[in-house]
Amino acid sequence: MFCVFQLGGTFACPVAGFLVDGFGRRRTILWLMPAFLGGWILIALAQNMEMIYAGRFITGTDYITSTMALTEIQQEEINSPVAHSLLHTSNDIYWQDSLAEP
């Protein structure tokens, strides 16, 4: 089930940059929140596994876009070049560590 969440994020990452460029970080996050909430409502009211998968895909799309992609953009803009590699590496390590948990 976690793979569906990541699959949604895989489709969202290329789009996130265009959304931020076109609308800005704040508007992008605000527009993603209703869909994120809708995904969780879909999961909570699911009658079958397909509804749970659809909800996970929607929440994965919004979560990955609003946290991973936008966080990377924020780190690039406000931090010094020396800190970029440390922050990107630690972010990737934390993300991979969360995938390794049973």
VODO-951324 format. One record per residue: y, z, x of N, C-alpha, C, O in turn. Coordinates in nm, 4 decimals. Example, Ala and Ser with C-alpha at 12.3 -4.5 7.8 and 13.67 -1.06 7.14 Angstrom:
REM VODO-951324
R      n_Y      n_Z      n_X     ca_Y     ca_Z     ca_X      c_Y      c_Z      c_X      o_Y      o_Z      o_X
R  -0.5690   0.7800   1.3190  -0.4500   0.7800   1.2300  -0.3300   0.7800   1.3200  -0.3319   0.8465   1.4236
R  -0.2250   0.7080   1.2850  -0.1060   0.7140   1.3670   0.0030   0.7870   1.2900   0.1138   0.8039   1.3409
//
This chain:
REM VODO-951324
R      n_Y      n_Z      n_X     ca_Y     ca_Z     ca_X      c_Y      c_Z      c_X      o_Y      o_Z      o_X
R  -0.1184   0.0000   0.0817   0.0000   0.0000   0.0000   0.1257   0.0000   0.0868   0.2289  -0.0538   0.0467
R   0.1175   0.0594   0.2039   0.2332   0.0599   0.2934   0.2633  -0.0805   0.3427   0.3783  -0.1118   0.3735
R   0.1620  -0.1656   0.3506   0.1838  -0.3033   0.3972   0.2732  -0.3813   0.3022   0.3498  -0.4669   0.3463
R   0.2650  -0.3532   0.1731   0.3515  -0.4203   0.0767   0.4964  -0.3798   0.1010   0.5870  -0.4625   0.0902
R   0.5181  -0.2538   0.1336   0.6513  -0.2034   0.1664   0.7075  -0.2790   0.2871   0.8226  -0.3224   0.2854
R   0.6264  -0.2943   0.3908   0.6700  -0.3662   0.5110   0.6887  -0.5152   0.4846   0.7775  -0.5779   0.5424
R   0.6076  -0.5706   0.3997   0.6205  -0.7119   0.3653   0.7555  -0.7382   0.2990   0.8211  -0.8384   0.3275
R   0.7961  -0.6482   0.2110   0.9288  -0.6604   0.1504   1.0384  -0.6546   0.2556   1.1355  -0.7299   0.2489
R   1.0229  -0.5659   0.3519   1.1199  -0.5552   0.4602   1.1234  -0.6776   0.5485   1.2290  -0.7142   0.6001
R   1.0093  -0.7411   0.5665   1.0018  -0.8621   0.6479   1.0846  -0.9739   0.5866   1.1515  -1.0486   0.6580
R   1.0803  -0.9852   0.4556   1.1595  -1.0880   0.3892   1.3073  -1.0518   0.3832   1.3926  -1.1401   0.3743
R   1.3376  -0.9236   0.3881   1.4762  -0.8787   0.3713   1.5582  -0.8869   0.4989   1.6784  -0.9126   0.4929
R   1.4968  -0.8658   0.6127   1.5737  -0.8589   0.7381   1.6547  -0.9840   0.7685   1.7715  -0.9710   0.8051
R   1.6001  -1.1040   0.7556   1.6842  -1.2212   0.7829   1.8019  -1.2346   0.6862   1.9073  -1.2858   0.7238
R   1.7850  -1.1897   0.5640   1.8897  -1.2006   0.4632   1.9979  -1.0945   0.4837   2.1135  -1.1166   0.4475
R   1.9618  -0.9802   0.5412   2.0542  -0.8677   0.5560   2.1782  -0.9064   0.6362   2.2894  -0.8680   0.6000
R   2.1612  -0.9799   0.7417   2.2747  -1.0204   0.8238   2.3734  -1.1069   0.7480   2.4947  -1.0905   0.7613
R   2.3212  -1.1996   0.6680   2.4090  -1.2855   0.5891   2.4825  -1.2060   0.4815   2.5997  -1.2318   0.4543
R   2.4135  -1.1086   0.4199   2.4785  -1.0243   0.3189   2.5915  -0.9433   0.3798   2.6999  -0.9331   0.3223
R   2.5655  -0.8856   0.4969   2.6680  -0.8045   0.5623   2.7856  -0.8903   0.6056   2.9008  -0.8497   0.5905
R   2.7581  -1.0078   0.6590   2.8663  -1.0968   0.6996   2.9515  -1.1403   0.5805   3.0737  -1.1508   0.5906
R   2.8861  -1.1650   0.4696   2.9577  -1.2142   0.3531   3.0295  -1.1074   0.2731   3.1396  -1.1304   0.2231
R   2.9675  -0.9899   0.2604   3.0207  -0.8882   0.1703   3.0592  -0.7578   0.2387   3.1298  -0.6762   0.1794
R   3.0151  -0.7365   0.3608   3.0425  -0.6118   0.4308   2.9297  -0.5117   0.4107   2.8490  -0.5244   0.3185
R   2.9254  -0.4113   0.4992   2.8181  -0.3117   0.4937   2.8207  -0.2295   0.3657   2.7178  -0.2099   0.3010
R   2.9386  -0.1820   0.3302   2.9486  -0.0917   0.2156   2.9056  -0.1604   0.0858   2.8262  -0.1049   0.0099
R   2.9566  -0.2791   0.0603   2.9193  -0.3503  -0.0623   2.7719  -0.3868  -0.0630   2.7069  -0.3805  -0.1674
R   2.7194  -0.4244   0.0509   2.5773  -0.4578   0.0579   2.4919  -0.3379   0.0192   2.3986  -0.3507  -0.0600
R   2.5237  -0.2218   0.0750   2.4469  -0.1016   0.0419   2.4638  -0.0662  -0.1051   2.3663  -0.0310  -0.1716
R   2.5852  -0.0749  -0.1567   2.6080  -0.0418  -0.2975   2.5337  -0.1367  -0.3909   2.4853  -0.0940  -0.4957
R   2.5240  -0.2630  -0.3553   2.4520  -0.3586  -0.4387   2.3000  -0.3418  -0.4290   2.2272  -0.3806  -0.5204
R   2.2530  -0.2848  -0.3199   2.1093  -0.2643  -0.3053   2.0592  -0.1399  -0.3791   1.9410  -0.1314  -0.4124
R   2.1464  -0.0450  -0.4044   2.1032   0.0803  -0.4661   2.0421   0.0644  -0.6052   1.9394   0.1270  -0.6314
R   2.0990  -0.0155  -0.6961   2.0338  -0.0310  -0.8271   1.8930  -0.0909  -0.8170   1.8024  -0.0494  -0.8893
R   1.8752  -0.1867  -0.7290   1.7416  -0.2454  -0.7120   1.6450  -0.1432  -0.6527   1.5281  -0.1387  -0.6912
R   1.6929  -0.0610  -0.5592   1.6090   0.0428  -0.4998   1.5664   0.1423  -0.6073   1.4492   0.1793  -0.6152
R   1.6603   0.1851  -0.6891   1.6296   0.2760  -0.7990   1.5339   0.2101  -0.8984   1.4415   0.2741  -0.9484
R   1.5567   0.0830  -0.9260   1.4674   0.0102  -1.0157   1.3254   0.0006  -0.9623   1.2295   0.0083  -1.0391
R   1.3113  -0.0162  -0.8322   1.1779  -0.0188  -0.7722   1.1052   0.1137  -0.7895   0.9858   0.1161  -0.8193
R   1.1773   0.2241  -0.7707   1.1147   0.3549  -0.7894   1.0829   0.3822  -0.9354   0.9815   0.4451  -0.9658
R   1.1669   0.3366  -1.0252   1.1360   0.3517  -1.1684   1.0129   0.2701  -1.2038   0.9284   0.3147  -1.2814
R   1.0027   0.1505  -1.1470   0.8846   0.0671  -1.1696   0.7584   0.1366  -1.1191   0.6544   0.1317  -1.1848
R   0.7669   0.2002  -1.0047   0.6520   0.2739  -0.9515   0.6179   0.3923  -1.0422   0.5009   0.4169  -1.0714
R   0.7200   0.4649  -1.0862   0.6965   0.5840  -1.1687   0.6360   0.5488  -1.3045   0.5551   0.6249  -1.3576
R   0.6738   0.4355  -1.3607   0.6259   0.3963  -1.4929   0.5131   0.2935  -1.4878   0.4816   0.2304  -1.5887
R   0.4535   0.2769  -1.3722   0.3518   0.1729  -1.3535   0.2297   0.1964  -1.4428   0.1800   0.3082  -1.4566
R   0.1845   0.0879  -1.5016   0.0641   0.0904  -1.5841  -0.0575   0.0353  -1.5093  -0.1714   0.0581  -1.5500
R  -0.0329  -0.0369  -1.4006  -0.1419  -0.0937  -1.3215  -0.0978  -0.1059  -1.1758   0.0174  -0.0781  -1.1424
R  -0.1883  -0.1467  -1.0917  -0.1604  -0.1544  -0.9478  -0.0592  -0.2633  -0.9138   0.0161  -0.2490  -0.8175
R  -0.0560  -0.3710  -0.9905   0.0394  -0.4782  -0.9630   0.1830  -0.4289  -0.9778   0.2709  -0.4690  -0.9016
R   0.2066  -0.3424  -1.0753   0.3411  -0.2865  -1.0931   0.3780  -0.1958  -0.9758   0.4931  -0.1937  -0.9325
R   0.2812  -0.1216  -0.9252   0.3063  -0.0370  -0.8078   0.3366  -0.1242  -0.6869   0.4286  -0.0949  -0.6104
R   0.2598  -0.2311  -0.6693   0.2849  -0.3216  -0.5568   0.4226  -0.3858  -0.5677   0.4935  -0.3974  -0.4678
R   0.4611  -0.4275  -0.6877   0.5933  -0.4874  -0.7063   0.7039  -0.3861  -0.6755   0.8035  -0.4199  -0.6115
R   0.6862  -0.2627  -0.7211   0.7838  -0.1581  -0.6920   0.7933  -0.1290  -0.5435   0.9029  -0.1099  -0.4908
R   0.6801  -0.1253  -0.4759   0.6802  -0.1020  -0.3310   0.7486  -0.2170  -0.2575   0.8208  -0.1944  -0.1604
R   0.7262  -0.3398  -0.3031   0.7901  -0.4551  -0.2403   0.9421  -0.4463  -0.2561   1.0162  -0.4703  -0.1607
R   0.9880  -0.4120  -0.3761   1.1325  -0.4014  -0.4023   1.1936  -0.2883  -0.3204   1.2985  -0.3065  -0.2586
R   1.1294  -0.1721  -0.3192   1.1847  -0.0607  -0.2418   1.1802  -0.0907  -0.0925   1.2707  -0.0509  -0.0191
R   1.0779  -0.1593  -0.0470   1.0705  -0.1977   0.0944   1.1817  -0.2923   0.1326   1.2418  -0.2791   0.2392
R   1.2094  -0.3882   0.0452   1.3170  -0.4825   0.0704   1.4505  -0.4103   0.0838   1.5259  -0.4346   0.1781
R   1.4788  -0.3227  -0.0097   1.6073  -0.2533  -0.0087   1.6163  -0.1491   0.1019   1.7207  -0.1356   0.1658
R   1.5091  -0.0758   0.1253   1.5125   0.0283   0.2278   1.5309  -0.0317   0.3670   1.6154   0.0130   0.4446
R   1.4522  -0.1315   0.3966   1.4609  -0.1929   0.5287   1.5978  -0.2577   0.5488   1.6550  -0.2488   0.6574
R   1.6501  -0.3221   0.4459   1.7817  -0.3837   0.4580   1.8893  -0.2791   0.4804   1.9728  -0.2940   0.5696
R   1.8882  -0.1728   0.3999   1.9977  -0.0761   0.4079   1.9863   0.0177   0.5270   2.0885   0.0675   0.5743
R   1.8678   0.0433   0.5765   1.8568   0.1372   0.6881   1.8363   0.0678   0.8213   1.9172   0.0838   0.9127
R   1.7314  -0.0074   0.8333   1.6976  -0.0647   0.9633   1.7978  -0.1727   1.0055   1.8533  -0.1658   1.1152
R   1.8211  -0.2708   0.9207   1.9084  -0.3812   0.9602   2.0533  -0.3358   0.9732   2.1200  -0.3696   1.0710
R   2.1024  -0.2603   0.8764   2.2423  -0.2184   0.8811   2.2661  -0.1127   0.9874   2.3750  -0.1069   1.0445
R   2.1673  -0.0294   1.0155   2.1809   0.0690   1.1225   2.1925  -0.0005   1.2571   2.2721   0.0401   1.3418
R   2.1147  -0.1034   1.2766   2.1225  -0.1792   1.4020   2.2618  -0.2410   1.4178   2.3182  -0.2390   1.5272
R   2.3164  -0.2949   1.3109   2.4499  -0.3550   1.3177   2.5534  -0.2475   1.3494   2.6420  -0.2689   1.4321
R   2.5425  -0.1323   1.2839   2.6363  -0.0225   1.3071   2.6284   0.0249   1.4524   2.7315   0.0498   1.5148
R   2.5079   0.0375   1.5062   2.4924   0.0824   1.6439   2.5539  -0.0173   1.7409   2.6133   0.0223   1.8412
R   2.5406  -0.1437   1.7126   2.5988  -0.2457   1.8008   2.7510  -0.2379   1.8024   2.8135  -0.2607   1.9060
R   2.8102  -0.2059   1.6886   2.9560  -0.2097   1.6791   3.0237  -0.0865   1.7378   3.1312  -0.0983   1.7967
R   2.9637   0.0313   1.7233   3.0373   0.1522   1.7594   2.9955   0.2145   1.8916   3.0678   0.2989   1.9445
R   2.8827   0.1762   1.9457   2.8342   0.2398   2.0683   2.8639   0.1553   2.1918   2.8856   0.0344   2.1838
R   2.8641   0.2224   2.3044   2.8858   0.1524   2.4302   2.7616   0.0693   2.4652   2.6520   0.0989   2.4177
R   2.7781  -0.0324   2.5464   2.6633  -0.1155   2.5840   2.5518  -0.0371   2.6529   2.4350  -0.0747   2.6429
R   2.5861   0.0714   2.7227   2.4842   0.1523   2.7895   2.3935   0.2197   2.6873   2.2732   0.2327   2.7096
R   2.4505   0.2622   2.5765   2.3722   0.3332   2.4750   2.2893   0.2398   2.3876   2.1974   0.2858   2.3198
R   2.3187   0.1108   2.3871   2.2470   0.0173   2.2999   2.0975   0.0196   2.3236   2.0195   0.0347   2.2295
R   2.0571   0.0048   2.4489   1.9135  -0.0032   2.4770   1.8424   0.1275   2.4420   1.7310   0.1248   2.3896
R   1.9043   0.2400   2.4698   1.8434   0.3689   2.4363   1.8270   0.3844   2.2850   1.7212   0.4257   2.2377
R   1.9308   0.3515   2.2101   1.9240   0.3672   2.0652   1.8265   0.2690   2.0013   1.7532   0.3061   1.9097
R   1.8245   0.1456   2.0476   1.7312   0.0477   1.9920   1.5876   0.0859   2.0234   1.5000   0.0752   1.9376
R   1.5635   0.1297   2.1438   1.4280   0.1678   2.1826   1.3808   0.2890   2.1051   1.2677   0.2910   2.0565
R   1.4655   0.3905   2.0927   1.4237   0.5105   2.0198   1.4027   0.4795   1.8725   1.3114   0.5345   1.8108
R   1.4844   0.3935   1.8153   1.4668   0.3547   1.6760   1.3325   0.2851   1.6564   1.2618   0.3140   1.5598
R   1.2963   0.1941   1.7460   1.1683   0.1248   1.7367   1.0514   0.2200   1.7578   0.9491   0.2080   1.6904
R   1.0651   0.3136   1.8498   0.9573   0.4093   1.8745   0.9352   0.4972   1.7521   0.8211   0.5215   1.7130
R   1.0430   0.5448   1.6917   1.0290   0.6264   1.5709   0.9645   0.5474   1.4590   0.8801   0.6000   1.3864
R   1.0031   0.4220   1.4442   0.9465   0.3379   1.3392   0.7977   0.3148   1.3645   0.7180   0.3261   1.2713
R   0.7586   0.2831   1.4861   0.6179   0.2602   1.5170   0.5367   0.3887   1.5042   0.4206   0.3853   1.4634
R   0.5976   0.5019   1.5391   0.5277   0.6295   1.5263   0.4988   0.6605   1.3804   0.3935   0.7156   1.3484
R   0.5912   0.6256   1.2914   0.5681   0.6505   1.1491   0.4570   0.5614   1.0949   0.3887   0.5995   0.9998
R   0.4380   0.4448   1.1530   0.3292   0.3579   1.1095   0.1942   0.4076   1.1567   0.0918   0.3801   1.0942
R   0.1938   0.4817   1.2680   0.0671   0.5288   1.3244   0.0129   0.6514   1.2521  -0.1037   0.6868   1.2693
R   0.0972   0.7171   1.1708   0.0518   0.8366   1.1004  -0.0537   0.7992   0.9977  -0.0403   0.6969   0.9306
R  -0.1579   0.8795   0.9841  -0.2623   0.8473   0.8857  -0.2179   0.8725   0.7425  -0.2949   0.8501   0.6491
//
